[in-house]
Amino acid sequence: MNMLGIMRGRSMRTAAGLACVAGLVSWSTLAVAREFQREAAQAYHCAGISLGGSTAVVVPVSVSDAGEATSAAQPAAHETAEQRDARMKWWREARFGMFIHWGLYSIPAGEWKGKEVGGIGEWIMNSAQIPVAEYEPLAKQFNPVKFNAAEWVSIAKRAGMKYIVITSKHHDGFCLWDSKLTDYDVMDATPFKRDILRELYDECQKQGVTMCFYHSIMDWHHPDYLPRRPWDPRPDVKADFPKYVEHLRGQVTELLTNFPKTGILWFDGEWENTWTHEQGGPLYDLCRTLAPNVIVNNRVDKGRGGMAGMSDAGFAGDYGTPEQEIPATGMPGVDWESCMTMNDTWGFKKSDHNWKSATTLVRMLIETSSKGGNFLLNVGPTSEGIIPPESVGRLAEVGKWINVNGEAIYGTHAGPFKKLGWGRATARKDGANTALYLCVFDWPGDGVLRVPGIANRPISAAIFGGGETMARRDGDDIAIKVGNAPRNPHATVVKLVIEGEPQVIEKPVRMGADGVLSAMAIDAEVVGRTARFEGEPKNAIGWWMDAKDSVKWNVEVSKAGTYAIEVESACAPGNGGVYRVEFVRDGTVQAAVESSVKQTKGWDDFARQIAGTVGLQPGRYELHVRAVKMENALMNLRRVTARANP
């Protein structure tokens, strides 16, 4: 995977608020992200090498496969909406897949020459600035004798994962199958001499899991790839980039020919300026010609907007690829898949023990499904061929949850609600009616789950793992009796069937019975270029790196008075600044207060502070938080509270 910085795409700047992206990336990666942001931005301005569709395919397709491909192929430009829906159907219903990053980088496992190397495990060749001549001999040590394809596929299947995406070749250029176009592969360069992709592919066919391949466009090893790494220029080896593109297309042809039931080709490493739209489009077309039903991600081309992962119009690719992020809102009509690590790295790194909990992973799966996306969860096996037990244990926990609650995930679409204070919701058609799957993270203390602002008549309600229950209208809401205790520690699912299509009533944030107005980050609208909602475990507006960004809520004050404004936030040393809280009505600021951001120990260390007091009259306002001045990043904002002074 890459550490590409945040770049905004036109498709993420619509009035529907698609610019808001739920960031789940550690702030510790900020400097690296900025470095790659600059590099990626240059890719849109630098001249590339245009090869069009004339690049030679150097591996022949077998007669039988070629005939099948030619007769069935539909050029992407002529694919109807119905044909696309049929091709994408299995993937849209699957919702959950396993990502596997495995290669030579699992041998150093984050260390080089006795020293720990910063950054992510699979990037060690880059991070430690290892020349090809020093990195290449790792192949002679690659002997994963404990690799068991049946066991790996079973782990994925028991977790409820419907497809597997494995690195056929990562950026270091090493291949996990018997490629006829290079000796730098598992069969020719290692003592293991087993075709890993073949074994996994065959096992996936046996167990009913769809096999897919990640394939890197960037290749630090290949002599014809450009640009070279600055610490390894290899001036005695003349590079011919068009020849490399032939090699890339040839290997893609090998994969789709040798493994004809490949579900997805998952490209990456497209951001360097030698790769152009004029090469990306034809590569997409090659994939679809060889395998008409294959799905190809948007990293085949140049339209991806950084780690946010969505593409501008006019670029090739079947779906967007947010990396370490979950979009803040659903995107109707847009296919996307969030890829996520269990700890902080993709390839195995022995020092990385920052594991997400099983609860966090279940809730990430739910959150992704609730917004209409897929969740691709990574494992990084060791050099022995073992998926780390920390990963296996967490996947088993996710699988237990899926066994009971899978109906709330598979084949569902985005729920109708922008925000829910107690959890998330997915949905599916149920004849003329709609089934809503209410995934409850925070159990109601009074034993009554309230579905806010929905006008439909409730037909039935049931608690997964707990039987039937009662649902009734309560003003603008639907109230469901759920009892005093959740049925599952990760998330309890309540199935609510309503009459017809959902009719959601937009409601402002109102004061509670205690007279306190609590505006949570999850309910905010983020306006601007960088700031975005970060989900579990922060549940805050983060990545606030542009002083022009702001956050707002629609709120309703029920009683006139003087209110103390409390802000709950986190701010790592070296960041911060001054912010302003405003209550705006009819475009005019009615009350405001300014305060310096409270410094904390880090981006996940939240603290509360009183920013000041304001006088408010009853009525509706827009509550804004803006930056007045800032240093690096402003803060992670979790909540703004207005509490009446006694």
GULUM-244119 format. One record per residue (C-alpha): x, y, z; residue in three letters. Coordinates in pm, whole numbers, padded with zeros to 5 digits, always signed. Last residue first. Example, Ala and Ser with C-alpha at 12.3 -4.5 7.8 and 13.67 -1.06 7.14 Angstrom:
GULUM-244119
+01367-00106+00714SER/+01230-00450+00780ALA/
***
This chain:
GULUM-244119
-02687+02891+03704PRO/-02503+02914+03370ASN/-02674+02722+03092ALA/-02456+02460+02920ARG/-02362+02479+02553ALA/-02150+02181+02451THR/-01918+02141+02152VAL/-01792+01787+02089ARG/-01515+01573+01938ARG/-01280+01822+01772LEU/-00935+01691+01679ASN/-00729+02008+01673MET/-00580+02289+01460LEU/-00310+02130+01245ALA/+00022+02286+01146ASN/-00002+02600+01364GLU/-00337+02774+01351MET/-00508+03109+01343LYS/-00873+03204+01363VAL/-00999+02853+01287ALA/-01375+02815+01267ARG/-01644+02639+01470VAL/-01999+02717+01357HIS/-02337+02661+01523LEU/-02616+02744+01279GLU/-02905+02867+01484TYR/-03267+02785+01565ARG/-03468+02958+01834GLY/-03458+03079+02193PRO/-03222+03367+02273GLN/-02854+03317+02351LEU/-02594+03498+02562GLY/-02242+03363+02528VAL/-01977+03232+02766THR/-01615+03129+02719GLY/-01401+02848+02572ALA/-01451+02624+02874ILE/-01215+02329+02829GLN/-01251+01955+02786ARG/-00980+01697+02722ALA/-00915+01428+02462PHE/-00590+01232+02429ASP/-00624+01065+02087ASP/-00427+01327+01895TRP/-00157+01348+02160GLY/-00053+01461+02506LYS/-00299+01751+02518THR/-00282+02121+02430GLN/-00606+02319+02468LYS/-00684+02523+02158VAL/-00687+02896+02228SER/-01028+03056+02267SER/-01274+03278+02084GLU/-01643+03335+02162VAL/-01941+03426+01948ALA/-02302+03538+01960ALA/-02564+03648+01705GLN/-02347+03614+01394VAL/-02562+03708+01096THR/-02642+03479+00801GLY/-03006+03436+00899ASP/-02899+03316+01243ARG/-02540+03231+01340VAL/-02404+03108+01673PHE/-02026+03126+01649GLU/-01736+02938+01812VAL/-01393+03077+01720ARG/-01063+02889+01721TYR/-00706+02986+01813VAL/-00397+02776+01748GLY/-00305+02410+01773GLY/-00005+02203+01675ASN/+00347+02147+01804GLY/+00228+01923+02085PRO/-00068+01702+01990ALA/-00419+01845+02016CYS/-00731+01671+02143ALA/-01078+01822+02179SER/-01387+01865+02394GLU/-01514+02224+02378VAL/-01736+02379+02646GLU/-01937+02692+02579ILE/-02091+02831+02899ALA/-02440+02962+02829TYR/-02616+03279+02936THR/-02991+03258+02898GLY/-03295+03227+02675ALA/-03449+02880+02658LYS/-03509+02622+02386SER/-03196+02661+02174VAL/-03213+02467+01847GLU/-02907+02354+01653VAL/-02805+02310+01290ASN/-02438+02210+01307TRP/-02120+02350+01154LYS/-01752+02277+01107VAL/-01494+02493+00933SER/-01202+02475+00692ASP/-01030+02797+00582LYS/-00744+02745+00829ALA/-00647+02427+00644ASP/-00492+02137+00837MET/-00791+02003+01030TRP/-00706+01634+00981TRP/-00959+01554+01251GLY/-01327+01603+01336ILE/-01387+01353+01614ALA/-01517+01004+01686ASN/-01171+00903+01807LYS/-01217+00523+01835PRO/-01392+00481+01602GLU/-01466+00733+01328GLY/-01264+01030+01204GLU/-01476+01309+01056PHE/-01303+01536+00813ARG/-01092+01850+00787ALA/-00886+01884+00468THR/-01055+02091+00198ARG/-01353+02273+00342GLY/-01690+02245+00512VAL/-01758+01965+00760VAL/-02121+01909+00853GLU/-02147+01791+01212ALA/-02354+01508+01360ASP/-02059+01273+01417ILE/-01867+01558+01577ALA/-02124+01584+01854MET/-02322+01901+01934ALA/-02444+01880+02296SER/-02702+02140+02403LEU/-02770+02109+02775VAL/-03108+02203+02924GLY/-03126+01889+03139ASP/-03411+01752+02927ALA/-03175+01766+02631GLY/-03124+02063+02405MET/-03184+02003+02037ARG/-02959+01915+01743VAL/-03174+01998+01443PRO/-03404+01749+01270LYS/-03427+01626+00911GLU/-03727+01394+00868ILE/-03646+01069+00689VAL/-03899+00894+00466GLN/-03777+00537+00411PRO/-03941+00357+00114GLU/-04259+00162+00188GLY/-04382+00046+00529GLU/-04111-00019+00781ILE/-03933-00338+00888VAL/-03701-00292+01185LEU/-03422-00541+01246LYS/-03231-00469+01567VAL/-02863-00559+01557VAL/-02647-00554+01870THR/-02290-00434+01829ALA/-01954-00545+01967HIS/-02064-00665+02314PRO/-02365-00856+02175ASN/-02719-00891+02310ARG/-02726-00545+02466PRO/-02886-00512+02813ALA/-03184-00320+02951ASN/-03457-00421+02713GLY/-03508-00351+02343VAL/-03850-00182+02321LYS/-03847+00008+01992ILE/-03952+00372+01956ALA/-04005+00519+01608ILE/-03953+00894+01591ASP/-04137+01203+01470ASP/-04389+01174+01753GLY/-04343+00834+01914ASP/-04450+00567+01664ARG/-04437+00209+01786ARG/-04206-00094+01775ALA/-04242-00412+01982MET/-04005-00708+02008THR/-03928-01040+01843GLU/-03629-01255+01940GLY/-03300-01190+02122GLY/-02998-01301+01921GLY/-03087-01061+01646PHE/-03351-00829+01793ILE/-03678-00820+01600ALA/-03914-00544+01487ALA/-04229-00540+01275SER/-04447-00312+01063ILE/-04337+00038+01165PRO/-04525+00316+00982ARG/-04292+00552+00800ASN/-04217+00911+00907ALA/-03860+00873+01031ILE/-03696+01147+01237GLY/-03507+00956+01502PRO/-03504+00581+01557VAL/-03541+00557+01933ARG/-03421+00245+02112LEU/-03602+00193+02444VAL/-03427+00009+02730GLY/-03403+00321+02946ASP/-03024+00333+02930GLY/-03014+00305+02555PRO/-02724+00084+02436TRP/-02439+00258+02260ASP/-02312+00055+01961PHE/-02650-00041+01815VAL/-02664-00169+01459CYS/-03016-00091+01335LEU/-03084-00308+01033TYR/-03364-00141+00837LEU/-03589-00362+00626ALA/-03787-00168+00368THR/-04134-00233+00225ASN/-04278-00311-00117ALA/-04094-00644-00114GLY/-03831-00616+00158ASP/-03575-00379+00010LYS/-03249-00361+00201ARG/-03101-00133+00466ALA/-02798-00063+00684THR/-02798+00141+01004ALA/-02534+00287+01234ARG/-02483+00348+01607GLY/-02634+00529+01907TRP/-02616+00890+01789GLY/-02734+00816+01439LEU/-02613+01031+01150LYS/-02698+01084+00784LYS/-02981+00830+00800PHE/-03119+00638+00503PRO/-02900+00328+00547GLY/-02657+00237+00273ALA/-02718-00091+00092HIS/-02749-00450+00205THR/-02644-00763+00017GLY/-02441-00903+00305TYR/-02421-00680+00613ILE/-02732-00685+00834ALA/-02808-01044+00730GLU/-02465-01136+00865GLY/-02577-01077+01224ASN/-02549-01410+01400VAL/-02266-01573+01203ASN/-02118-01228+01137ILE/-02058-01169+01509TRP/-01880-01501+01545LYS/-01678-01422+01231GLY/-01564-01088+01373VAL/-01437-01271+01680GLU/-01255-01526+01462ALA/-01102-01240+01264LEU/-00970-01090+01586ARG/-00809-01416+01689GLY/-00653-01474+01348VAL/-00508-01124+01336SER/-00344-01148+01679GLU/-00232-01500+01584PRO/-00023-01355+01301PRO/-00099-01519+00962ILE/+00182-01771+00929ILE/+00382-01826+00610GLY/+00726-01847+00770GLU/+00810-01495+00648SER/+00519-01370+00857THR/+00172-01297+00721PRO/+00033-00941+00696GLY/-00345-00937+00728VAL/-00566-00664+00588ASN/-00938-00587+00601LEU/-01121-00491+00282LEU/-01457-00336+00378PHE/-01711-00270+00104ASN/-01923+00044+00071GLY/-02286+00156+00093GLY/-02258+00395+00387LYS/-02402+00154+00644SER/-02176-00116+00500SER/-01865+00086+00586THR/-01993+00167+00934GLU/-02081-00196+01000ILE/-01739-00322+00894LEU/-01576-00047+01101MET/-01795-00149+01395ARG/-01682-00509+01371VAL/-01318-00397+01350LEU/-01349-00164+01651THR/-01511-00439+01857THR/-01238-00684+01759ALA/-00987-00437+01896SER/-00740-00256+01674LYS/-00384-00377+01718TRP/-00094-00145+01791ASN/+00162-00426+01825HIS/+00390-00320+01542ASP/+00747-00424+01631SER/+00741-00743+01422LYS/+00640-00572+01101LYS/+00438-00786+00859PHE/+00321-00602+00548GLY/+00020-00371+00583TRP/+00118-00158+00881THR/-00050+00026+01168ASP/-00257-00253+01329ASN/-00559-00427+01181MET/-00504-00246+00852THR/-00787-00103+00643MET/-00907-00094+00283CYS/-01228+00100+00225SER/-01421-00007-00085GLU/-01623+00212-00320TRP/-01908+00199-00572ASP/-02095+00526-00629VAL/-02468+00539-00704GLY/-02556+00694-00370PRO/-02248+00811-00179MET/-02292+00745+00193GLY/-02143+00994+00432THR/-01822+01042+00627ALA/-01620+00822+00394PRO/-01426+00545+00573ILE/-01051+00587+00576GLU/-00734+00375+00601GLN/-00723+00388+00221GLU/-01036+00496+00032PRO/-01047+00296-00292THR/-01305+00404-00546GLY/-01475+00163-00786TYR/-01490+00042-01146ASP/-01178+00208-01285GLY/-01087+00433-01576ALA/-01085+00811-01559PHE/-01336+01052-01710GLY/-01503+01160-01389ALA/-01276+01234-01096ASP/-01191+00944-00873SER/-01243+00855-00506MET/-00965+00725-00282GLY/-00966+00962+00014ALA/-00603+00846+00037MET/-00520+01053-00270GLY/-00790+01170-00510GLY/-00772+00886-00762ARG/-00803+00993-01127GLY/-00471+00868-01265LYS/-00559+00518-01388ASP/-00535+00155-01268VAL/-00587+00290-00918ARG/-00961+00303-00990ASN/-01021-00065-00910ASN/-01078-00329-01176VAL/-01365-00582-01165ILE/-01330-00888-01389VAL/-01635-00997-01586ASN/-01489-00951-01934PRO/-01161-01125-01847ALA/-00904-01078-02127LEU/-01090-00784-02281THR/-01177-00629-01943ARG/-00816-00644-01825CYS/-00683-00502-02152LEU/-00938-00218-02136ASP/-00816-00122-01789TYR/-00458-00124-01915LEU/-00568+00090-02212PRO/-00716+00353-01977GLY/-00416+00360-01745GLY/-00153+00415-02016GLN/-00296+00736-02165GLU/-00399+00838-01815HIS/-00032+00848-01729THR/+00232+00656-01532TRP/+00570+00828-01550THR/+00448+01089-01301ASN/+00439+00855-01003GLU/+00086+00812-00866TRP/-00005+00469-01002GLU/+00141+00258-00724GLY/-00170+00042-00685ASP/-00388-00192-00890PHE/-00653-00429-00753TRP/-00751-00673-01025LEU/-01074-00822-00900ILE/-01270-01147-00931GLY/-01012-01372-01095THR/-01195-01667-01252LYS/-00947-01695-01540PRO/-00639-01752-01320PHE/-00362-01840-01566ASN/-00498-01607-01834THR/-00590-01316-01607LEU/-00261-01337-01421LEU/-00047-01387-01730GLU/-00215-01096-01909THR/-00141-00873-01611VAL/+00220-00991-01634GLN/+00235-00899-02002GLY/+00078-00561-01942ARG/+00346-00485-01683LEU/+00626-00610-01910HIS/+00500-00399-02201GLU/+00487-00102-01963VAL/+00848-00177-01866TYR/+00951-00164-02233LYS/+00787+00176-02261PRO/+00999+00280-01961PHE/+01336+00197-02116ASP/+01597+00221-01841ALA/+01972+00207-01903LYS/+02157+00003-01641VAL/+02509+00139-01575ASP/+02359+00444-01403PRO/+02201+00225-01131ARG/+02032+00526-00960PRO/+01997+00355-00619ASP/+01982+00628-00353TRP/+01761+00850-00574PRO/+01506+00570-00634ARG/+01462+00524-01008ARG/+01176+00697-01187PRO/+01123+00495-01395LEU/+01093+00119-01445TYR/+01318-00041-01706ASP/+01554-00223-01466PRO/+01265-00374-01264HIS/+01329-00362-00890HIS/+01151-00052-00765TRP/+00831-00146-00950ASP/+00530+00089-00953MET/+00225-00053-01127ILE/+00167-00280-00830SER/-00072-00573-00860HIS/-00330-00672-00598TYR/-00501-00994-00705PHE/-00843-01148-00648CYS/-00974-01493-00554MET/-01347-01532-00482THR/-01423-01770-00194VAL/-01629-02085-00254GLY/-01407-02324-00056GLN/-01279-02534-00346LYS/-01235-02241-00585GLN/-01054-02049-00311CYS/-00822-02347-00266GLU/-00730-02345-00634ASP/-00656-01973-00627TYR/-00455-02001-00306LEU/-00236-02281-00443GLU/-00191-02107-00777ARG/-00105-01777-00610LEU/+00160-01940-00395ILE/+00337-02119-00680ASP/+00579-02337-00485ARG/+00956-02321-00524LYS/+01034-02255-00158PHE/+01411-02222-00213PRO/+01350-01884-00375THR/+01440-01711-00702ALA/+01274-01923-00972ASP/+00943-02035-00823MET/+00872-01743-00588VAL/+00951-01479-00846ASP/+01236-01265-00969TYR/+01303-01494-01265ASP/+01088-01270-01482THR/+00844-01282-01774LEU/+00736-01645-01735LYS/+00580-01564-01398SER/+00547-01852-01154ASP/+00348-01675-00886TRP/+00427-01465-00577LEU/+00620-01197-00767CYS/+00890-00966-00627PHE/+00884-00614-00775GLY/+00953-00420-00454ASP/+00634-00219-00516HIS/+00416-00524-00451HIS/+00355-00817-00685LYS/+00077-01077-00669SER/-00027-00904-00350THR/-00336-01085-00229ILE/-00706-00988-00249VAL/-00939-01245-00091ILE/-01317-01258-00130TYR/-01630-01340+00070LYS/-01501-01271+00419MET/-01727-01404+00696GLY/-01444-01453+00944ALA/-01476-01830+00900ARG/-01417-01781+00527LYS/-01102-01576+00577ALA/-00951-01823+00822ILE/-01053-02110+00593SER/-00876-01945+00298VAL/-00556-01919+00502TRP/-00582-02276+00631GLU/-00637-02423+00286ALA/-00343-02224+00147ALA/-00103-02354+00410ASN/+00223-02163+00445PHE/+00436-02315+00723LYS/+00733-02373+00490VAL/+00763-02004+00410PRO/+01110-02024+00246ASN/+01216-01675+00144PHE/+01586-01660+00233GLN/+01714-01675-00127LYS/+01464-01403-00216ALA/+01629-01172+00037LEU/+01919-01162-00210PRO/+01729-00891-00408GLU/+01744-00628-00133TYR/+02119-00562-00141GLU/+02163-00535-00520ALA/+01830-00353-00547VAL/+01960-00077-00322PRO/+01802-00038+00024ILE/+01693+00314+00112GLN/+01568+00206+00459ALA/+01223+00357+00390SER/+01214+00253+00025ASN/+01311-00113+00065MET/+01118-00108+00394ILE/+00790-00015+00223TRP/+00618-00346+00300GLU/+00658-00291+00674GLY/+00516+00059+00713ILE/+00723+00350+00832GLY/+01030+00363+01053GLY/+01317+00116+01029VAL/+01443-00070+01335GLU/+01815-00126+01327LYS/+02009-00452+01313GLY/+02111-00423+00950LYS/+01751-00359+00848TRP/+01446-00407+01069GLU/+01074-00374+00987GLY/+00995-00739+00922ALA/+01334-00807+00760PRO/+01182-01130+00621ILE/+00824-01008+00570SER/+00958-00759+00314TYR/+01016-01052+00078LEU/+00643-01082+00013GLY/+00301-01075+00169TRP/+00025-00817+00194HIS/-00308-00999+00218ILE/-00643-00815+00200PHE/-00947-01010+00317MET/-01297-00918+00200GLY/-01634-00798+00329PHE/-01931-00638+00145ARG/-02007-00950-00063ALA/-02333-00817-00210GLU/-02170-00531-00399ARG/-01896-00765-00516TRP/-02134-01031-00647TRP/-02344-00770-00832LYS/-02064-00575-01002MET/-02082-00760-01334ARG/-02463-00767-01336ALA/-02482-00398-01246ASP/-02236-00317-01524ARG/-02443-00509-01778GLN/-02761-00330-01667GLU/-02593+00011-01686ALA/-02482-00072-02039THR/-02121-00145-02129GLU/-02026+00030-02451HIS/-01739+00245-02318ALA/-01607-00050-02118ALA/-01566-00259-02432PRO/-01778-00573-02390GLN/-01586-00897-02416ALA/-01789-01218-02434ALA/-01686-01351-02775SER/-01328-01233-02747THR/-01280-01361-02393ALA/-01419-01707-02468GLU/-01210-01738-02782GLY/-00900-01621-02598ALA/-00959-01867-02315ASP/-00986-02164-02552SER/-00691-02065-02768VAL/-00461-01986-02477SER/-00370-01620-02436VAL/-00024-01528-02555PRO/+00216-01343-02324VAL/+00391-01040-02473VAL/+00103-00801-02503VAL/+00235-00514-02712ALA/+00152-00155-02625THR/-00063-00007-02899SER/-00350+00104-02680GLY/-00211+00442-02596GLY/+00161+00451-02522LEU/+00185+00801-02387SER/+00491+00875-02175ILE/+00418+01139-01914GLY/+00462+01514-01891ALA/+00448+01652-01539CYS/+00149+01850-01416HIS/-00087+01592-01269TYR/+00196+01383-01132ALA/+00328+01684-00943GLN/+00033+01661-00706ALA/+00133+01304-00623ALA/+00482+01404-00511GLU/+00351+01694-00303ARG/+00092+01472-00138GLN/+00360+01206-00091PHE/+00559+01434+00134GLU/+00245+01551+00312ARG/+00144+01194+00390ALA/+00489+01120+00529VAL/+00470+01420+00760ALA/+00119+01329+00873LEU/+00182+00962+00943THR/+00184+01019+01319SER/-00166+01163+01282TRP/-00284+00805+01261SER/-00517+00732+00972VAL/-00885+00668+01042LEU/-01017+00967+00851GLY/-01391+00977+00782ALA/-01410+01171+00457VAL/-01621+01481+00408CYS/-01582+01606+00054ALA/-01896+01413-00040LEU/-02104+01688+00120GLY/-02405+01665-00108ALA/-02304+01999-00252ALA/-02024+01826-00436THR/-01652+01845-00360ARG/-01558+01474-00357MET/-01625+01427-00731SER/-01388+01711-00806ARG/-01105+01524-00641GLY/-00908+01643-00341ARG/-00560+01519-00269MET/-00461+01377+00068ILE/-00120+01219+00086GLY/-00009+00892-00068LEU/+00124+00649+00191MET/+00108+00356-00047ASN/+00000+00000+00000MET/
***
